[in-house]
Amino acid sequence: MRETVKVLELDKYEIGIIINALNEFRNRLLREKEDTEPVDEVLLKAIDAPEKKRPFSRCLTKDERGYF
């Protein structure tokens, strides 16, 4: 059976929310003396996720757009 992988595109604010939520969940598990390893793995993946560079787009002038 093949494992499916999902890719999310998140901005800085959204990734911050996910990291904060995972950290809060991890802290709750630590208080309850539960295993945190699965949460640790996902948290590290979120922190270490590579950034995708957006191509630079500049505004074209009226002449550059082809309007004459």
PyMOL Python script that loads the backbone (N, CA, C, O; Angstrom):
from pymol import cmd

cmd.read_pdbstr("""\
ATOM      1  N   MET A   1       0.836  -1.177   0.000  1.00  0.00           N
ATOM      2  CA  MET A   1       0.000   0.000   0.000  1.00  0.00           C
ATOM      3  C   MET A   1       0.884   1.244   0.000  1.00  0.00           C
ATOM      4  O   MET A   1       1.881   1.298   0.721  1.00  0.00           O
ATOM      5  N   ARG A   2       0.528   2.230  -0.794  1.00  0.00           N
ATOM      6  CA  ARG A   2       1.297   3.465  -0.894  1.00  0.00           C
ATOM      7  C   ARG A   2       0.859   4.479   0.149  1.00  0.00           C
ATOM      8  O   ARG A   2      -0.328   4.638   0.434  1.00  0.00           O
ATOM      9  N   GLU A   3       1.826   5.144   0.697  1.00  0.00           N
ATOM     10  CA  GLU A   3       1.537   6.196   1.662  1.00  0.00           C
ATOM     11  C   GLU A   3       1.236   7.485   0.912  1.00  0.00           C
ATOM     12  O   GLU A   3       1.969   7.861  -0.002  1.00  0.00           O
ATOM     13  N   THR A   4       0.166   8.157   1.295  1.00  0.00           N
ATOM     14  CA  THR A   4      -0.153   9.429   0.652  1.00  0.00           C
ATOM     15  C   THR A   4       0.485  10.571   1.433  1.00  0.00           C
ATOM     16  O   THR A   4       0.557  10.543   2.662  1.00  0.00           O
ATOM     17  N   VAL A   5       0.938  11.561   0.704  1.00  0.00           N
ATOM     18  CA  VAL A   5       1.562  12.734   1.300  1.00  0.00           C
ATOM     19  C   VAL A   5       0.776  13.953   0.852  1.00  0.00           C
ATOM     20  O   VAL A   5       0.448  14.079  -0.328  1.00  0.00           O
ATOM     21  N   LYS A   6       0.472  14.843   1.772  1.00  0.00           N
ATOM     22  CA  LYS A   6      -0.235  16.080   1.440  1.00  0.00           C
ATOM     23  C   LYS A   6       0.690  17.263   1.666  1.00  0.00           C
ATOM     24  O   LYS A   6       1.461  17.288   2.626  1.00  0.00           O
ATOM     25  N   VAL A   7       0.608  18.230   0.786  1.00  0.00           N
ATOM     26  CA  VAL A   7       1.431  19.428   0.871  1.00  0.00           C
ATOM     27  C   VAL A   7       0.511  20.618   1.113  1.00  0.00           C
ATOM     28  O   VAL A   7      -0.481  20.803   0.408  1.00  0.00           O
ATOM     29  N   LEU A   8       0.846  21.415   2.110  1.00  0.00           N
ATOM     30  CA  LEU A   8       0.078  22.615   2.420  1.00  0.00           C
ATOM     31  C   LEU A   8       0.919  23.844   2.121  1.00  0.00           C
ATOM     32  O   LEU A   8       2.118  23.865   2.400  1.00  0.00           O
ATOM     33  N   GLU A   9       0.298  24.862   1.556  1.00  0.00           N
ATOM     34  CA  GLU A   9       0.971  26.143   1.388  1.00  0.00           C
ATOM     35  C   GLU A   9       0.436  27.070   2.470  1.00  0.00           C
ATOM     36  O   GLU A   9      -0.745  27.417   2.476  1.00  0.00           O
ATOM     37  N   LEU A  10       1.310  27.466   3.377  1.00  0.00           N
ATOM     38  CA  LEU A  10       0.914  28.304   4.505  1.00  0.00           C
ATOM     39  C   LEU A  10       1.777  29.554   4.546  1.00  0.00           C
ATOM     40  O   LEU A  10       2.957  29.519   4.197  1.00  0.00           O
ATOM     41  N   ASP A  11       1.180  30.657   4.975  1.00  0.00           N
ATOM     42  CA  ASP A  11       1.984  31.859   5.166  1.00  0.00           C
ATOM     43  C   ASP A  11       2.575  31.850   6.579  1.00  0.00           C
ATOM     44  O   ASP A  11       2.312  30.935   7.360  1.00  0.00           O
ATOM     45  N   LYS A  12       3.363  32.860   6.899  1.00  0.00           N
ATOM     46  CA  LYS A  12       4.053  32.907   8.200  1.00  0.00           C
ATOM     47  C   LYS A  12       3.060  32.863   9.364  1.00  0.00           C
ATOM     48  O   LYS A  12       3.311  32.205  10.373  1.00  0.00           O
ATOM     49  N   TYR A  13       1.950  33.553   9.222  1.00  0.00           N
ATOM     50  CA  TYR A  13       0.949  33.595  10.282  1.00  0.00           C
ATOM     51  C   TYR A  13       0.349  32.212  10.518  1.00  0.00           C
ATOM     52  O   TYR A  13       0.213  31.777  11.661  1.00  0.00           O
ATOM     53  N   GLU A  14      -0.008  31.526   9.440  1.00  0.00           N
ATOM     54  CA  GLU A  14      -0.632  30.203   9.553  1.00  0.00           C
ATOM     55  C   GLU A  14       0.332  29.165  10.127  1.00  0.00           C
ATOM     56  O   GLU A  14      -0.064  28.359  10.969  1.00  0.00           O
ATOM     57  N   ILE A  15       1.587  29.173   9.686  1.00  0.00           N
ATOM     58  CA  ILE A  15       2.555  28.216  10.229  1.00  0.00           C
ATOM     59  C   ILE A  15       2.800  28.504  11.710  1.00  0.00           C
ATOM     60  O   ILE A  15       3.021  27.585  12.499  1.00  0.00           O
ATOM     61  N   GLY A  16       2.761  29.780  12.079  1.00  0.00           N
ATOM     62  CA  GLY A  16       2.897  30.140  13.492  1.00  0.00           C
ATOM     63  C   GLY A  16       1.763  29.570  14.338  1.00  0.00           C
ATOM     64  O   GLY A  16       1.987  29.104  15.456  1.00  0.00           O
ATOM     65  N   ILE A  17       0.554  29.608  13.805  1.00  0.00           N
ATOM     66  CA  ILE A  17      -0.604  29.047  14.514  1.00  0.00           C
ATOM     67  C   ILE A  17      -0.428  27.541  14.710  1.00  0.00           C
ATOM     68  O   ILE A  17      -0.683  27.020  15.796  1.00  0.00           O
ATOM     69  N   ILE A  18       0.003  26.851  13.666  1.00  0.00           N
ATOM     70  CA  ILE A  18       0.179  25.402  13.750  1.00  0.00           C
ATOM     71  C   ILE A  18       1.272  25.042  14.754  1.00  0.00           C
ATOM     72  O   ILE A  18       1.097  24.135  15.568  1.00  0.00           O
ATOM     73  N   ILE A  19       2.391  25.748  14.693  1.00  0.00           N
ATOM     74  CA  ILE A  19       3.488  25.471  15.629  1.00  0.00           C
ATOM     75  C   ILE A  19       3.047  25.738  17.061  1.00  0.00           C
ATOM     76  O   ILE A  19       3.349  24.953  17.959  1.00  0.00           O
ATOM     77  N   ASN A  20       2.339  26.831  17.279  1.00  0.00           N
ATOM     78  CA  ASN A  20       1.858  27.166  18.614  1.00  0.00           C
ATOM     79  C   ASN A  20       0.871  26.108  19.123  1.00  0.00           C
ATOM     80  O   ASN A  20       0.950  25.699  20.282  1.00  0.00           O
ATOM     81  N   ALA A  21      -0.043  25.670  18.280  1.00  0.00           N
ATOM     82  CA  ALA A  21      -1.033  24.666  18.690  1.00  0.00           C
ATOM     83  C   ALA A  21      -0.360  23.331  19.017  1.00  0.00           C
ATOM     84  O   ALA A  21      -0.708  22.680  20.003  1.00  0.00           O
ATOM     85  N   LEU A  22       0.603  22.928  18.184  1.00  0.00           N
ATOM     86  CA  LEU A  22       1.313  21.677  18.459  1.00  0.00           C
ATOM     87  C   LEU A  22       2.117  21.771  19.754  1.00  0.00           C
ATOM     88  O   LEU A  22       2.178  20.811  20.522  1.00  0.00           O
ATOM     89  N   ASN A  23       2.725  22.916  19.991  1.00  0.00           N
ATOM     90  CA  ASN A  23       3.497  23.098  21.220  1.00  0.00           C
ATOM     91  C   ASN A  23       2.593  23.061  22.457  1.00  0.00           C
ATOM     92  O   ASN A  23       2.953  22.469  23.474  1.00  0.00           O
ATOM     93  N   GLU A  24       1.429  23.689  22.367  1.00  0.00           N
ATOM     94  CA  GLU A  24       0.469  23.648  23.479  1.00  0.00           C
ATOM     95  C   GLU A  24       0.007  22.213  23.736  1.00  0.00           C
ATOM     96  O   GLU A  24      -0.110  21.788  24.885  1.00  0.00           O
ATOM     97  N   PHE A  25      -0.253  21.474  22.658  1.00  0.00           N
ATOM     98  CA  PHE A  25      -0.669  20.075  22.799  1.00  0.00           C
ATOM     99  C   PHE A  25       0.445  19.249  23.430  1.00  0.00           C
ATOM    100  O   PHE A  25       0.182  18.404  24.285  1.00  0.00           O
ATOM    101  N   ARG A  26       1.683  19.487  23.017  1.00  0.00           N
ATOM    102  CA  ARG A  26       2.834  18.783  23.581  1.00  0.00           C
ATOM    103  C   ARG A  26       2.969  19.085  25.077  1.00  0.00           C
ATOM    104  O   ARG A  26       3.217  18.184  25.879  1.00  0.00           O
ATOM    105  N   ASN A  27       2.803  20.360  25.442  1.00  0.00           N
ATOM    106  CA  ASN A  27       2.892  20.737  26.860  1.00  0.00           C
ATOM    107  C   ASN A  27       1.804  20.050  27.685  1.00  0.00           C
ATOM    108  O   ASN A  27       2.051  19.628  28.815  1.00  0.00           O
ATOM    109  N   ARG A  28       0.609  19.938  27.122  1.00  0.00           N
ATOM    110  CA  ARG A  28      -0.469  19.251  27.837  1.00  0.00           C
ATOM    111  C   ARG A  28      -0.137  17.773  28.031  1.00  0.00           C
ATOM    112  O   ARG A  28      -0.384  17.213  29.098  1.00  0.00           O
ATOM    113  N   LEU A  29       0.426  17.139  26.988  1.00  0.00           N
ATOM    114  CA  LEU A  29       0.827  15.739  27.120  1.00  0.00           C
ATOM    115  C   LEU A  29       1.919  15.568  28.169  1.00  0.00           C
ATOM    116  O   LEU A  29       1.909  14.593  28.921  1.00  0.00           O
ATOM    117  N   LEU A  30       2.854  16.503  28.226  1.00  0.00           N
ATOM    118  CA  LEU A  30       3.912  16.442  29.245  1.00  0.00           C
ATOM    119  C   LEU A  30       3.330  16.561  30.655  1.00  0.00           C
ATOM    120  O   LEU A  30       3.753  15.844  31.561  1.00  0.00           O
ATOM    121  N   ARG A  31       2.360  17.468  30.844  1.00  0.00           N
ATOM    122  CA  ARG A  31       1.722  17.621  32.163  1.00  0.00           C
ATOM    123  C   ARG A  31       1.012  16.338  32.579  1.00  0.00           C
ATOM    124  O   ARG A  31       1.002  15.974  33.754  1.00  0.00           O
ATOM    125  N   GLU A  32       0.413  15.655  31.593  1.00  0.00           N
ATOM    126  CA  GLU A  32      -0.314  14.414  31.873  1.00  0.00           C
ATOM    127  C   GLU A  32       0.586  13.181  31.833  1.00  0.00           C
ATOM    128  O   GLU A  32       0.114  12.051  31.955  1.00  0.00           O
ATOM    129  N   LYS A  33       1.898  13.414  31.658  1.00  0.00           N
ATOM    130  CA  LYS A  33       2.894  12.348  31.605  1.00  0.00           C
ATOM    131  C   LYS A  33       2.578  11.316  30.517  1.00  0.00           C
ATOM    132  O   LYS A  33       2.695  10.109  30.728  1.00  0.00           O
ATOM    133  N   GLU A  34       2.177  11.825  29.353  1.00  0.00           N
ATOM    134  CA  GLU A  34       1.888  10.979  28.192  1.00  0.00           C
ATOM    135  C   GLU A  34       3.066  11.029  27.221  1.00  0.00           C
ATOM    136  O   GLU A  34       3.949  11.877  27.350  1.00  0.00           O
ATOM    137  N   ASP A  35       3.074  10.122  26.255  1.00  0.00           N
ATOM    138  CA  ASP A  35       4.116  10.072  25.236  1.00  0.00           C
ATOM    139  C   ASP A  35       3.947  11.245  24.260  1.00  0.00           C
ATOM    140  O   ASP A  35       2.857  11.459  23.729  1.00  0.00           O
ATOM    141  N   THR A  36       5.024  12.002  24.026  1.00  0.00           N
ATOM    142  CA  THR A  36       4.971  13.163  23.136  1.00  0.00           C
ATOM    143  C   THR A  36       5.674  12.926  21.805  1.00  0.00           C
ATOM    144  O   THR A  36       5.732  13.830  20.972  1.00  0.00           O
ATOM    145  N   GLU A  37       6.202  11.739  21.593  1.00  0.00           N
ATOM    146  CA  GLU A  37       7.011  11.490  20.398  1.00  0.00           C
ATOM    147  C   GLU A  37       6.286  11.777  19.081  1.00  0.00           C
ATOM    148  O   GLU A  37       6.869  12.430  18.215  1.00  0.00           O
ATOM    149  N   PRO A  38       5.036  11.321  18.886  1.00  0.00           N
ATOM    150  CA  PRO A  38       4.365  11.639  17.618  1.00  0.00           C
ATOM    151  C   PRO A  38       4.183  13.143  17.400  1.00  0.00           C
ATOM    152  O   PRO A  38       4.347  13.635  16.284  1.00  0.00           O
ATOM    153  N   VAL A  39       3.845  13.864  18.460  1.00  0.00           N
ATOM    154  CA  VAL A  39       3.670  15.313  18.353  1.00  0.00           C
ATOM    155  C   VAL A  39       5.009  15.990  18.100  1.00  0.00           C
ATOM    156  O   VAL A  39       5.086  16.945  17.328  1.00  0.00           O
ATOM    157  N   ASP A  40       6.068  15.499  18.748  1.00  0.00           N
ATOM    158  CA  ASP A  40       7.413  16.043  18.529  1.00  0.00           C
ATOM    159  C   ASP A  40       7.814  15.937  17.064  1.00  0.00           C
ATOM    160  O   ASP A  40       8.374  16.878  16.501  1.00  0.00           O
ATOM    161  N   GLU A  41       7.528  14.791  16.443  1.00  0.00           N
ATOM    162  CA  GLU A  41       7.895  14.584  15.040  1.00  0.00           C
ATOM    163  C   GLU A  41       7.171  15.570  14.121  1.00  0.00           C
ATOM    164  O   GLU A  41       7.782  16.158  13.229  1.00  0.00           O
ATOM    165  N   VAL A  42       5.879  15.743  14.342  1.00  0.00           N
ATOM    166  CA  VAL A  42       5.104  16.662  13.506  1.00  0.00           C
ATOM    167  C   VAL A  42       5.538  18.106  13.756  1.00  0.00           C
ATOM    168  O   VAL A  42       5.620  18.905  12.823  1.00  0.00           O
ATOM    169  N   LEU A  43       5.813  18.433  15.004  1.00  0.00           N
ATOM    170  CA  LEU A  43       6.269  19.783  15.340  1.00  0.00           C
ATOM    171  C   LEU A  43       7.588  20.095  14.653  1.00  0.00           C
ATOM    172  O   LEU A  43       7.759  21.186  14.109  1.00  0.00           O
ATOM    173  N   LEU A  44       8.512  19.161  14.670  1.00  0.00           N
ATOM    174  CA  LEU A  44       9.798  19.372  14.000  1.00  0.00           C
ATOM    175  C   LEU A  44       9.632  19.487  12.483  1.00  0.00           C
ATOM    176  O   LEU A  44      10.328  20.274  11.843  1.00  0.00           O
ATOM    177  N   LYS A  45       8.720  18.713  11.909  1.00  0.00           N
ATOM    178  CA  LYS A  45       8.460  18.829  10.475  1.00  0.00           C
ATOM    179  C   LYS A  45       7.923  20.219  10.134  1.00  0.00           C
ATOM    180  O   LYS A  45       8.304  20.806   9.121  1.00  0.00           O
ATOM    181  N   ALA A  46       7.048  20.733  10.973  1.00  0.00           N
ATOM    182  CA  ALA A  46       6.482  22.067  10.730  1.00  0.00           C
ATOM    183  C   ALA A  46       7.550  23.143  10.860  1.00  0.00           C
ATOM    184  O   ALA A  46       7.579  24.092  10.076  1.00  0.00           O
ATOM    185  N   ILE A  47       8.423  22.999  11.845  1.00  0.00           N
ATOM    186  CA  ILE A  47       9.480  23.997  12.053  1.00  0.00           C
ATOM    187  C   ILE A  47      10.503  23.949  10.930  1.00  0.00           C
ATOM    188  O   ILE A  47      10.964  24.993  10.468  1.00  0.00           O
ATOM    189  N   ASP A  48      10.862  22.749  10.486  1.00  0.00           N
ATOM    190  CA  ASP A  48      11.922  22.572   9.490  1.00  0.00           C
ATOM    191  C   ASP A  48      11.418  22.552   8.049  1.00  0.00           C
ATOM    192  O   ASP A  48      12.203  22.292   7.138  1.00  0.00           O
ATOM    193  N   ALA A  49      10.151  22.814   7.818  1.00  0.00           N
ATOM    194  CA  ALA A  49       9.608  22.759   6.460  1.00  0.00           C
ATOM    195  C   ALA A  49      10.316  23.777   5.570  1.00  0.00           C
ATOM    196  O   ALA A  49      10.533  24.918   5.976  1.00  0.00           O
ATOM    197  N   PRO A  50      10.675  23.358   4.349  1.00  0.00           N
ATOM    198  CA  PRO A  50      11.365  24.292   3.456  1.00  0.00           C
ATOM    199  C   PRO A  50      10.426  25.397   2.978  1.00  0.00           C
ATOM    200  O   PRO A  50       9.212  25.212   2.893  1.00  0.00           O
ATOM    201  N   GLU A  51      11.011  26.531   2.674  1.00  0.00           N
ATOM    202  CA  GLU A  51      10.227  27.648   2.160  1.00  0.00           C
ATOM    203  C   GLU A  51      10.237  27.618   0.645  1.00  0.00           C
ATOM    204  O   GLU A  51      11.249  27.305   0.019  1.00  0.00           O
ATOM    205  N   LYS A  52       9.111  27.944   0.076  1.00  0.00           N
ATOM    206  CA  LYS A  52       9.012  28.022  -1.376  1.00  0.00           C
ATOM    207  C   LYS A  52       9.112  29.495  -1.757  1.00  0.00           C
ATOM    208  O   LYS A  52       8.312  30.320  -1.314  1.00  0.00           O
ATOM    209  N   LYS A  53      10.092  29.807  -2.573  1.00  0.00           N
ATOM    210  CA  LYS A  53      10.279  31.180  -2.999  1.00  0.00           C
ATOM    211  C   LYS A  53       9.263  31.524  -4.077  1.00  0.00           C
ATOM    212  O   LYS A  53       9.068  30.766  -5.028  1.00  0.00           O
ATOM    213  N   ARG A  54       8.638  32.640  -3.924  1.00  0.00           N
ATOM    214  CA  ARG A  54       7.691  33.126  -4.919  1.00  0.00           C
ATOM    215  C   ARG A  54       8.454  33.898  -5.992  1.00  0.00           C
ATOM    216  O   ARG A  54       9.369  34.656  -5.671  1.00  0.00           O
ATOM    217  N   PRO A  55       8.091  33.717  -7.254  1.00  0.00           N
ATOM    218  CA  PRO A  55       8.775  34.485  -8.294  1.00  0.00           C
ATOM    219  C   PRO A  55       8.454  35.967  -8.153  1.00  0.00           C
ATOM    220  O   PRO A  55       7.345  36.352  -7.782  1.00  0.00           O
ATOM    221  N   PHE A  56       9.449  36.779  -8.456  1.00  0.00           N
ATOM    222  CA  PHE A  56       9.278  38.219  -8.362  1.00  0.00           C
ATOM    223  C   PHE A  56       8.438  38.689  -9.537  1.00  0.00           C
ATOM    224  O   PHE A  56       8.788  38.438 -10.690  1.00  0.00           O
ATOM    225  N   SER A  57       7.354  39.354  -9.262  1.00  0.00           N
ATOM    226  CA  SER A  57       6.550  39.907 -10.345  1.00  0.00           C
ATOM    227  C   SER A  57       6.481  41.410 -10.152  1.00  0.00           C
ATOM    228  O   SER A  57       6.210  41.905  -9.058  1.00  0.00           O
ATOM    229  N   ARG A  58       6.726  42.103 -11.205  1.00  0.00           N
ATOM    230  CA  ARG A  58       6.670  43.554 -11.126  1.00  0.00           C
ATOM    231  C   ARG A  58       5.484  44.042 -11.925  1.00  0.00           C
ATOM    232  O   ARG A  58       5.016  43.357 -12.834  1.00  0.00           O
ATOM    233  N   CYS A  59       5.007  45.195 -11.598  1.00  0.00           N
ATOM    234  CA  CYS A  59       3.885  45.769 -12.325  1.00  0.00           C
ATOM    235  C   CYS A  59       4.380  46.284 -13.671  1.00  0.00           C
ATOM    236  O   CYS A  59       5.404  46.962 -13.750  1.00  0.00           O
ATOM    237  N   LEU A  60       3.664  45.966 -14.694  1.00  0.00           N
ATOM    238  CA  LEU A  60       4.020  46.437 -16.019  1.00  0.00           C
ATOM    239  C   LEU A  60       3.387  47.802 -16.271  1.00  0.00           C
ATOM    240  O   LEU A  60       2.279  48.089 -15.816  1.00  0.00           O
ATOM    241  N   THR A  61       4.113  48.625 -17.000  1.00  0.00           N
ATOM    242  CA  THR A  61       3.543  49.920 -17.370  1.00  0.00           C
ATOM    243  C   THR A  61       2.528  49.709 -18.481  1.00  0.00           C
ATOM    244  O   THR A  61       2.431  48.619 -19.045  1.00  0.00           O
ATOM    245  N   LYS A  62       1.792  50.730 -18.785  1.00  0.00           N
ATOM    246  CA  LYS A  62       0.774  50.634 -19.815  1.00  0.00           C
ATOM    247  C   LYS A  62       1.376  50.191 -21.150  1.00  0.00           C
ATOM    248  O   LYS A  62       0.785  49.371 -21.853  1.00  0.00           O
ATOM    249  N   ASP A  63       2.540  50.724 -21.500  1.00  0.00           N
ATOM    250  CA  ASP A  63       3.183  50.377 -22.763  1.00  0.00           C
ATOM    251  C   ASP A  63       3.674  48.931 -22.771  1.00  0.00           C
ATOM    252  O   ASP A  63       3.602  48.267 -23.805  1.00  0.00           O
ATOM    253  N   GLU A  64       4.165  48.438 -21.654  1.00  0.00           N
ATOM    254  CA  GLU A  64       4.690  47.079 -21.583  1.00  0.00           C
ATOM    255  C   GLU A  64       3.581  46.028 -21.684  1.00  0.00           C
ATOM    256  O   GLU A  64       3.841  44.898 -22.097  1.00  0.00           O
ATOM    257  N   ARG A  65       2.372  46.383 -21.319  1.00  0.00           N
ATOM    258  CA  ARG A  65       1.236  45.452 -21.393  1.00  0.00           C
ATOM    259  C   ARG A  65       0.757  45.281 -22.823  1.00  0.00           C
ATOM    260  O   ARG A  65       0.042  44.327 -23.131  1.00  0.00           O
ATOM    261  N   GLY A  66       1.133  46.168 -23.667  1.00  0.00           N
ATOM    262  CA  GLY A  66       0.693  46.071 -25.058  1.00  0.00           C
ATOM    263  C   GLY A  66      -0.400  47.048 -25.414  1.00  0.00           C
ATOM    264  O   GLY A  66      -0.954  46.989 -26.511  1.00  0.00           O
ATOM    265  N   TYR A  67      -0.718  47.949 -24.497  1.00  0.00           N
ATOM    266  CA  TYR A  67      -1.715  48.955 -24.809  1.00  0.00           C
ATOM    267  C   TYR A  67      -1.032  50.103 -25.541  1.00  0.00           C
ATOM    268  O   TYR A  67      -0.112  50.723 -25.006  1.00  0.00           O
ATOM    269  N   PHE A  68      -1.458  50.376 -26.704  1.00  0.00           N
ATOM    270  CA  PHE A  68      -0.833  51.467 -27.480  1.00  0.00           C
ATOM    271  C   PHE A  68      -1.830  52.534 -27.818  1.00  0.00           C
ATOM    272  O   PHE A  68      -1.482  53.522 -28.464  1.00  0.00           O
TER     273      PHE A  68
END
""", "prot")
cmd.dss("prot")
cmd.show_as("cartoon", "prot")
cmd.util.cbc("prot")
cmd.orient("prot")
